[in-house]
Amino acid sequence: MRGLMIWVRLMVLAVAAACWGAAVLAEERLALVIGNSAYGSVSPLDNPVRDARLIAQTLEGLGFDVTLAADTRQIEMKRAIGQFGRKLRGAGEDATGLFYYAGHGVQSFGSNYLLPVDVALADAADLDLMAVEAQSVLRQMASARNRTNIVILDACRNNPFEAVADLNASGLAEMKAPTGTFLAYATAPGDVALDGTGENSPFTEALAREIVVPGAPVEQVFKQVRRAVLEQSGGGQTPWDTSSLVSDFVFAEAAPEAVMSAAEVQEAQIWRSVKASRDAMQIMLYLRGYGDGKHADEARGLLSELMAEELQGSAAVAAAPAAASAPAVADAETAMFEAAQGDGSKAAYEAYLMAYPEGQFAEMAAVELAAMRAGASQDPEAGAAVAAAPKAEPAPVPLPEAGPVTYASPLHSEMPQIAGLTLAEAVTRSPAFPPIEGLPESYWKGQACSSCHQWTRERLCTQGNTYLSLNMQRSLGKQHPFGGALKQALKSWAAGGCQ
């Protein structure tokens, strides 16, 4: 009986292994990658061969059986395409076929042609005799009747036959995709793509980066490629695609325990772009949309790092002539505060306060933030956020009667940090405690106010005038590195016309 059970188990394992092997074969992936750079009769190109090698290497890492052809003549291109079609037909209906081409490509009478390196053309009527019609690739792939085919053409760099009559159209024409096909172009129909000044074209560089994202659907991959190329080209190049896919496809499978939803994939792609930018404004906007997302903690950490760099940069600027440096710093701070106002979120105002804890709009940002916290829903998390807000100081100590406050008059205050100082002198001193509760000591201790911003007499007057607003009265008793007395002094000075 025991022997029978062992035999049954072995048979089950054998059947399972056979099924697994069949599944692997059923999901066979085949790719033909062609890159042509070394043209003889037309202008050579720098990147196509490098582009083809990059894509071939990336696809091999994703499980594709790749055939790579570089600097091919017409007969070699046609032979490679024919062999690719035969392999695809033999792979079965569940196979995936992928064709990638980088090099010169032109259109004539609505048809697209890929140019071999030995192309030589004097008459437009000879084009189909000298080049390779792109439609022939689609015919080979469609003949396999397999489930998924992908065609990628980075072939619109320029028209090398502008001098040939009847052949002066730019870019490629849009082709109809047979059922089950995804067609991707480096740029929109009729437009010209960039060959690139680096090692690879902008389109191929973005493509190689995006197709390895685990779990990303093919549609999402090319959407992200489009975003990247648009940003790099300043809007000058728009990758294009058209699809007749009837099944889902991903280049890189996610591990079963780490399968991401479409929203999670999108967040991951957006975060990679934002992270690479190292732009505080972009990080702030990312946190607005994904404040509870998977990468939110990393985003806040990077924002803190950038803020530290900002403080160090401000300290260096403070040592330079104030007249030269103050306008640029003021413009950056104003832009960030206006962006926070337009955004209207907690994350936006928090980001501003992290960047400019003692900025000219800091009090307004703090009031807006406090109002948001006070109006939050009464749940435990909201309560914790309000509890964690900076504690208000006791009511400010009134200034003794000593005449109007001027910019150059000594301040009469019970606060030893500012007593006897003028306003101009007070703002050069070091804070007595952090301007924002919980701010690391390295950000503020032993540093002057000018480490965070560039105070000028005009900006101090602007700050003082904010305290005259009824909406800002409650901020006079809130935490400040020199207590409420300095705020009261600024208010009195502004009330007297900032004399």
C-alpha positions in Angstrom: 0.0 0.0 0.0 2.8 2.3 0.9 4.5 1.6 -2.4 1.3 2.4 -4.2 1.1 5.8 -2.4 4.7 6.6 -3.3 4.0 5.7 -6.9 0.9 7.9 -7.0 2.9 10.9 -5.5 5.6 10.4 -8.1 3.0 10.4 -10.9 1.4 13.6 -9.5 4.8 15.3 -9.4 5.6 14.1 -13.0 2.3 15.5 -14.2 2.8 18.8 -12.4 6.3 19.1 -13.9 5.0 18.4 -17.3 2.3 21.0 -16.9 4.8 23.6 -15.6 7.1 22.9 -18.6 4.1 23.3 -21.0 3.2 26.6 -19.3 6.8 27.9 -19.8 6.7 26.9 -23.5 3.3 28.4 -23.9 4.6 31.7 -22.6 7.6 31.8 -24.9 8.9 35.2 -25.7 10.7 36.0 -29.0 12.3 39.3 -30.0 14.0 40.6 -33.1 16.1 43.7 -32.4 17.7 45.7 -35.3 19.8 48.8 -35.0 21.3 50.6 -38.1 23.9 53.4 -37.6 26.7 53.1 -40.2 24.8 54.3 -43.4 26.9 54.7 -46.5 24.9 56.9 -48.9 22.8 58.8 -46.3 23.7 60.5 -43.1 25.0 58.1 -40.4 23.5 58.0 -36.9 25.3 57.9 -33.6 23.0 55.9 -31.4 20.8 53.2 -33.1 23.3 50.3 -32.7 23.9 51.2 -29.0 20.1 51.5 -28.6 19.6 48.1 -30.1 22.2 46.5 -27.8 20.6 48.1 -24.8 17.2 46.9 -25.6 18.4 43.4 -26.5 20.3 43.1 -23.2 17.2 44.4 -21.3 14.8 42.0 -23.0 17.1 39.0 -22.4 17.0 39.8 -18.7 13.2 39.7 -19.0 13.1 36.2 -20.5 13.0 37.0 -24.2 14.8 34.9 -26.8 16.5 37.8 -28.6 18.0 37.9 -32.1 20.2 41.0 -32.4 21.2 42.4 -35.8 23.4 45.5 -36.1 24.2 47.6 -39.2 22.3 45.3 -41.5 22.0 45.5 -45.3 18.7 45.0 -47.0 19.0 41.3 -47.7 20.1 40.7 -44.1 17.2 42.7 -42.7 14.7 40.8 -44.8 16.3 37.4 -44.0 16.2 38.2 -40.2 12.5 39.3 -40.4 11.6 36.1 -42.3 13.4 33.9 -39.8 11.7 35.8 -37.0 8.3 35.1 -38.5 9.0 31.4 -38.8 10.2 31.1 -35.2 7.1 33.0 -34.0 4.8 30.7 -36.0 6.4 27.7 -34.4 6.2 29.0 -30.9 2.4 28.6 -30.5 -0.5 30.8 -30.1 0.4 31.9 -26.5 3.8 33.2 -27.5 4.7 36.9 -27.4 6.6 38.5 -30.3 8.5 41.7 -30.1 10.2 43.7 -32.9 12.4 46.7 -32.2 14.0 48.9 -34.8 16.3 51.9 -34.4 17.7 53.8 -37.4 16.5 55.8 -40.4 12.8 55.4 -41.4 10.7 57.3 -43.9 7.2 57.3 -45.2 5.9 57.4 -48.8 2.3 57.4 -49.9 1.2 56.5 -46.4 3.5 53.5 -46.1 6.6 53.3 -43.7 10.0 52.0 -44.7 12.9 51.0 -42.6 16.3 51.8 -44.2 19.1 49.3 -44.3 22.7 50.7 -44.2 23.2 50.0 -47.9 20.2 52.0 -49.1 20.9 54.3 -52.1 17.9 56.2 -53.6 17.6 58.6 -56.5 13.9 58.2 -57.2 11.0 57.8 -54.8 9.5 55.1 -57.0 12.5 52.8 -56.1 12.0 53.0 -52.3 10.2 49.7 -51.9 13.0 48.1 -53.9 15.8 49.6 -51.7 14.3 49.6 -48.3 12.2 47.3 -46.0 8.5 48.0 -45.7 7.5 48.1 -42.0 4.2 46.5 -42.9 6.1 43.3 -43.9 7.1 42.9 -40.2 3.4 43.2 -39.2 2.5 40.6 -41.8 5.0 38.1 -40.5 3.8 38.6 -36.9 0.1 38.4 -37.8 0.7 35.2 -39.7 1.7 33.5 -36.4 -1.8 34.1 -35.0 -0.2 34.4 -31.6 -1.8 36.2 -28.7 0.5 39.2 -28.2 2.8 41.1 -30.6 4.7 44.3 -29.8 6.3 46.6 -32.5 8.6 49.4 -31.4 10.0 51.9 -33.9 12.6 54.4 -32.9 12.9 55.4 -36.5 11.9 59.0 -37.1 15.2 60.8 -36.5 15.1 62.8 -39.8 14.4 62.3 -43.5 17.7 61.5 -45.2 16.1 61.9 -48.7 14.9 65.5 -48.5 16.5 66.2 -51.9 14.5 63.3 -53.5 11.3 64.6 -55.2 8.0 63.2 -53.8 9.8 62.0 -50.7 9.9 65.0 -48.3 7.4 64.0 -45.7 8.7 64.0 -42.1 8.5 61.1 -39.6 6.4 58.0 -40.0 2.8 57.4 -40.9 0.5 55.8 -38.3 -0.1 52.1 -39.1 -3.1 50.0 -38.4 -2.4 47.4 -35.7 -3.6 43.9 -36.4 -5.6 42.3 -33.6 -3.4 41.5 -30.6 -0.7 44.1 -31.5 0.8 47.0 -29.7 2.5 49.6 -31.9 4.8 52.1 -30.3 6.6 55.0 -32.1 9.4 57.2 -30.7 7.3 60.3 -31.7 3.9 61.3 -33.0 3.0 60.5 -36.7 4.7 63.0 -39.0 7.1 64.3 -36.4 10.8 63.9 -36.0 12.4 62.2 -33.0 15.7 63.0 -31.3 18.8 60.8 -31.8 20.1 62.1 -28.5 23.3 63.6 -27.4 24.2 60.9 -24.9 24.8 57.2 -25.3 21.2 56.4 -26.3 18.2 58.2 -27.8 15.8 59.7 -25.2 13.0 57.3 -26.2 15.1 54.1 -25.9 16.8 55.2 -22.7 13.4 55.7 -21.1 12.0 52.5 -22.5 14.9 50.4 -21.1 14.3 51.9 -17.7 10.5 51.4 -17.7 10.1 47.9 -19.1 11.8 46.4 -16.0 9.3 47.8 -13.6 7.7 44.8 -11.9 4.0 44.3 -12.7 3.7 47.4 -14.9 1.2 46.8 -17.8 2.5 47.5 -21.2 0.1 50.5 -21.6 1.4 52.0 -18.4 5.1 51.4 -19.4 4.7 53.5 -22.6 2.7 56.1 -20.8 5.6 56.6 -18.5 8.0 56.6 -21.4 5.9 59.4 -23.0 6.1 61.4 -19.8 9.9 61.0 -19.5 10.6 62.0 -23.2 8.2 65.0 -23.0 10.0 66.2 -20.0 13.5 65.6 -21.4 12.6 67.2 -24.8 10.8 70.2 -23.3 7.6 69.1 -25.0 9.3 68.8 -28.4 8.9 65.0 -28.8 5.7 63.0 -28.0 6.1 59.2 -28.1 3.0 57.7 -29.7 1.3 54.3 -29.5 -1.7 52.5 -30.7 -3.1 49.2 -29.5 -5.4 46.4 -30.5 -4.4 44.1 -27.6 -7.0 41.7 -26.4 -5.0 40.3 -23.4 -3.0 41.8 -20.6 0.8 41.9 -20.9 3.6 42.9 -18.5 7.3 42.8 -19.4 8.5 42.1 -15.8 6.3 39.9 -13.7 5.9 40.9 -10.1 6.5 38.3 -7.3 3.1 36.8 -6.3 3.4 38.3 -2.8 4.3 41.8 -4.2 1.8 42.2 -7.1 0.9 45.8 -7.4 -2.3 47.3 -8.5 -2.4 49.8 -11.4 -2.6 52.7 -8.9 0.5 51.4 -7.0 2.4 50.9 -10.2 1.6 54.5 -11.2 2.6 55.8 -7.8 6.0 53.9 -8.0 6.7 55.4 -11.4 5.8 58.9 -10.4 7.9 58.6 -7.3 10.9 57.5 -9.3 10.6 60.5 -11.5 10.1 62.9 -8.5 13.0 61.3 -6.6 15.3 61.7 -9.6 14.4 65.4 -9.9 15.5 66.2 -6.3 13.0 69.1 -6.5 11.4 70.1 -3.2 8.4 71.5 -5.0 7.8 68.2 -6.8 8.2 66.2 -3.6 5.7 68.5 -1.9 3.2 67.9 -4.6 3.9 64.1 -4.5 3.1 64.1 -0.8 -0.1 65.9 -1.4 -1.3 63.0 -3.6 0.4 60.1 -1.8 0.8 61.3 1.8 0.0 57.8 3.0 1.6 56.0 0.1 4.3 53.4 0.1 7.1 55.9 -0.6 5.8 58.7 1.6 8.4 58.2 4.4 11.2 58.2 1.9 9.8 61.3 0.3 9.7 63.1 3.7 13.2 62.0 4.4 14.4 63.3 1.0 12.5 66.6 1.6 14.3 67.0 5.0 17.6 66.3 3.3 16.9 69.0 0.7 15.8 71.4 3.3 19.2 70.9 5.1 21.0 71.7 1.9 18.8 74.8 1.5 19.8 76.0 4.9 23.4 75.5 4.2 23.1 77.3 0.9 21.3 80.1 2.6 24.1 80.5 5.1 26.6 80.7 2.3 24.4 83.3 0.5 24.2 85.3 3.7 28.0 85.8 3.6 27.8 87.3 0.1 26.7 90.9 -0.6 23.1 91.1 0.5 22.0 93.3 -2.5 23.1 90.6 -4.9 21.6 87.6 -3.1 18.4 88.7 -1.4 16.2 89.0 -4.5 16.8 85.4 -5.7 16.2 83.9 -2.2 13.1 86.1 -1.7 11.7 84.9 -5.1 12.3 81.2 -4.3 10.5 81.6 -0.9 7.6 83.6 -2.4 7.2 81.0 -5.2 7.1 78.1 -2.7 4.5 79.9 -0.4 2.3 80.8 -3.4 2.5 77.2 -4.5 1.4 76.1 -1.0 -1.5 78.6 -1.1 -2.6 77.2 -4.5 -2.2 73.6 -3.3 -4.1 74.3 -0.1 -2.9 71.1 1.6 -1.3 70.4 5.0 1.7 68.8 3.2 2.2 72.0 1.1 2.3 74.3 4.2 4.4 71.9 6.2 6.9 71.7 3.3 7.1 75.5 3.2 7.7 75.7 6.9 10.4 73.1 6.7 12.1 75.1 4.0 11.6 78.6 5.6 10.8 78.1 9.3 11.3 81.8 9.9 10.3 83.1 6.5 8.3 86.2 5.8 5.2 84.1 5.3 5.9 81.6 8.1 3.2 83.0 10.5 0.6 82.9 7.8 1.5 79.3 6.9 1.5 78.3 10.6 -2.0 79.9 11.0 -3.4 78.0 8.0 -1.8 74.8 9.2 -3.3 75.2 12.7 -6.7 75.9 11.2 -6.5 72.7 9.2 -5.6 70.7 12.3 -8.3 72.3 14.4 -10.9 71.5 11.7 -9.8 67.9 11.1 -12.3 65.1 11.8 -12.4 64.0 15.4 -10.6 60.7 14.9 -7.7 59.4 16.9 -5.2 60.2 14.2 -6.5 63.8 13.8 -6.4 64.2 17.6 -2.8 63.0 17.7 -1.9 65.5 15.0 -3.4 68.4 16.9 -1.7 67.3 20.1 1.6 67.2 18.3 1.2 70.8 17.0 3.6 73.4 18.5 2.5 74.5 21.9 1.6 78.2 22.3 3.7 80.3 24.6 2.2 82.2 27.4 0.8 85.6 26.5 3.6 87.9 25.3 5.2 90.2 27.8 4.0 93.8 26.9 6.8 96.2 26.0 7.3 99.0 28.6 6.3 102.4 27.5 9.3 103.9 25.9 8.1 105.8 22.9 7.5 104.5 19.4 9.6 101.6 18.2 11.9 102.4 15.4 14.4 100.4 13.3 17.3 101.9 15.2 15.9 102.3 18.7 16.9 99.9 21.5 14.1 97.4 22.4 12.8 97.5 25.9 12.0 93.9 26.8 12.2 91.4 29.6 13.5 88.9 27.1 17.3 88.9 27.7 17.9 87.7 24.2 16.7 90.9 22.6 16.7 93.5 25.5 18.7 96.6 24.4 19.1 95.5 20.8 17.7 97.3 17.8 15.5 95.4 15.4 18.4 95.2 12.9 20.6 93.6 15.6 17.9 91.3 17.0 17.4 89.4 13.7 21.1 88.5 13.5 21.1 86.6 16.9 20.8 82.8 17.3 17.5 81.3 18.3 16.9 80.4 21.9 14.9 77.3 20.9 13.7 75.6 17.7 11.5 77.7 15.4 9.4 74.6 14.7 8.9 72.0 17.5 10.8 68.8 16.7 13.2 70.4 14.2 16.7 68.8 14.6 19.2 70.9 16.4 21.6 70.8 13.5 19.0 72.9 11.6 18.9 75.8 14.0 21.1 75.7 17.1 24.0 78.2 16.9 22.7 79.6 13.6 21.5 83.2 13.0 18.1 84.0 11.6 19.8 84.7 8.3 20.7 81.0 8.1 17.0 80.4 7.1 16.2 83.6 5.1 17.6 86.9 4.1 16.1 89.6 6.3 16.1 93.1 4.9 14.4 96.2 6.4 11.7 95.9 3.7 11.0 92.2 4.5 10.9 92.9 8.2 8.4 95.6 7.6 6.3 93.1 5.5 6.4 90.7 8.4 5.5 93.4 10.9 2.5 94.4 8.8 1.2 90.8 8.9 0.8 91.2 12.7 -1.5 94.1 12.1 -4.1 91.9 10.5 -6.9 90.7 12.7 -6.4 87.2 11.4 -2.8 87.2 12.7 -3.5 88.5 16.2 -3.6 85.0 17.6 -0.1 84.3 16.2 1.5 86.9 18.4 1.4 84.5 21.4 2.7 81.5 19.4 6.2 80.1 19.6 9.0 82.2 18.3 12.8 81.8 18.8 12.8 85.1 20.7 9.3 84.9 22.2 6.3 87.0 21.6 8.1 90.3 22.6 9.9 90.5 19.2 6.6 90.0 17.4 5.0 92.8 19.4 8.0 95.0 18.6 7.7 94.3 14.9 3.9 95.0 15.1 4.5 98.4 16.9 7.2 99.3 14.4 4.9 98.5 11.4 2.1 100.5 13.0 4.4 103.5 13.0 5.1 103.2 9.3 8.3 101.2 9.7 10.4 104.3 10.6 
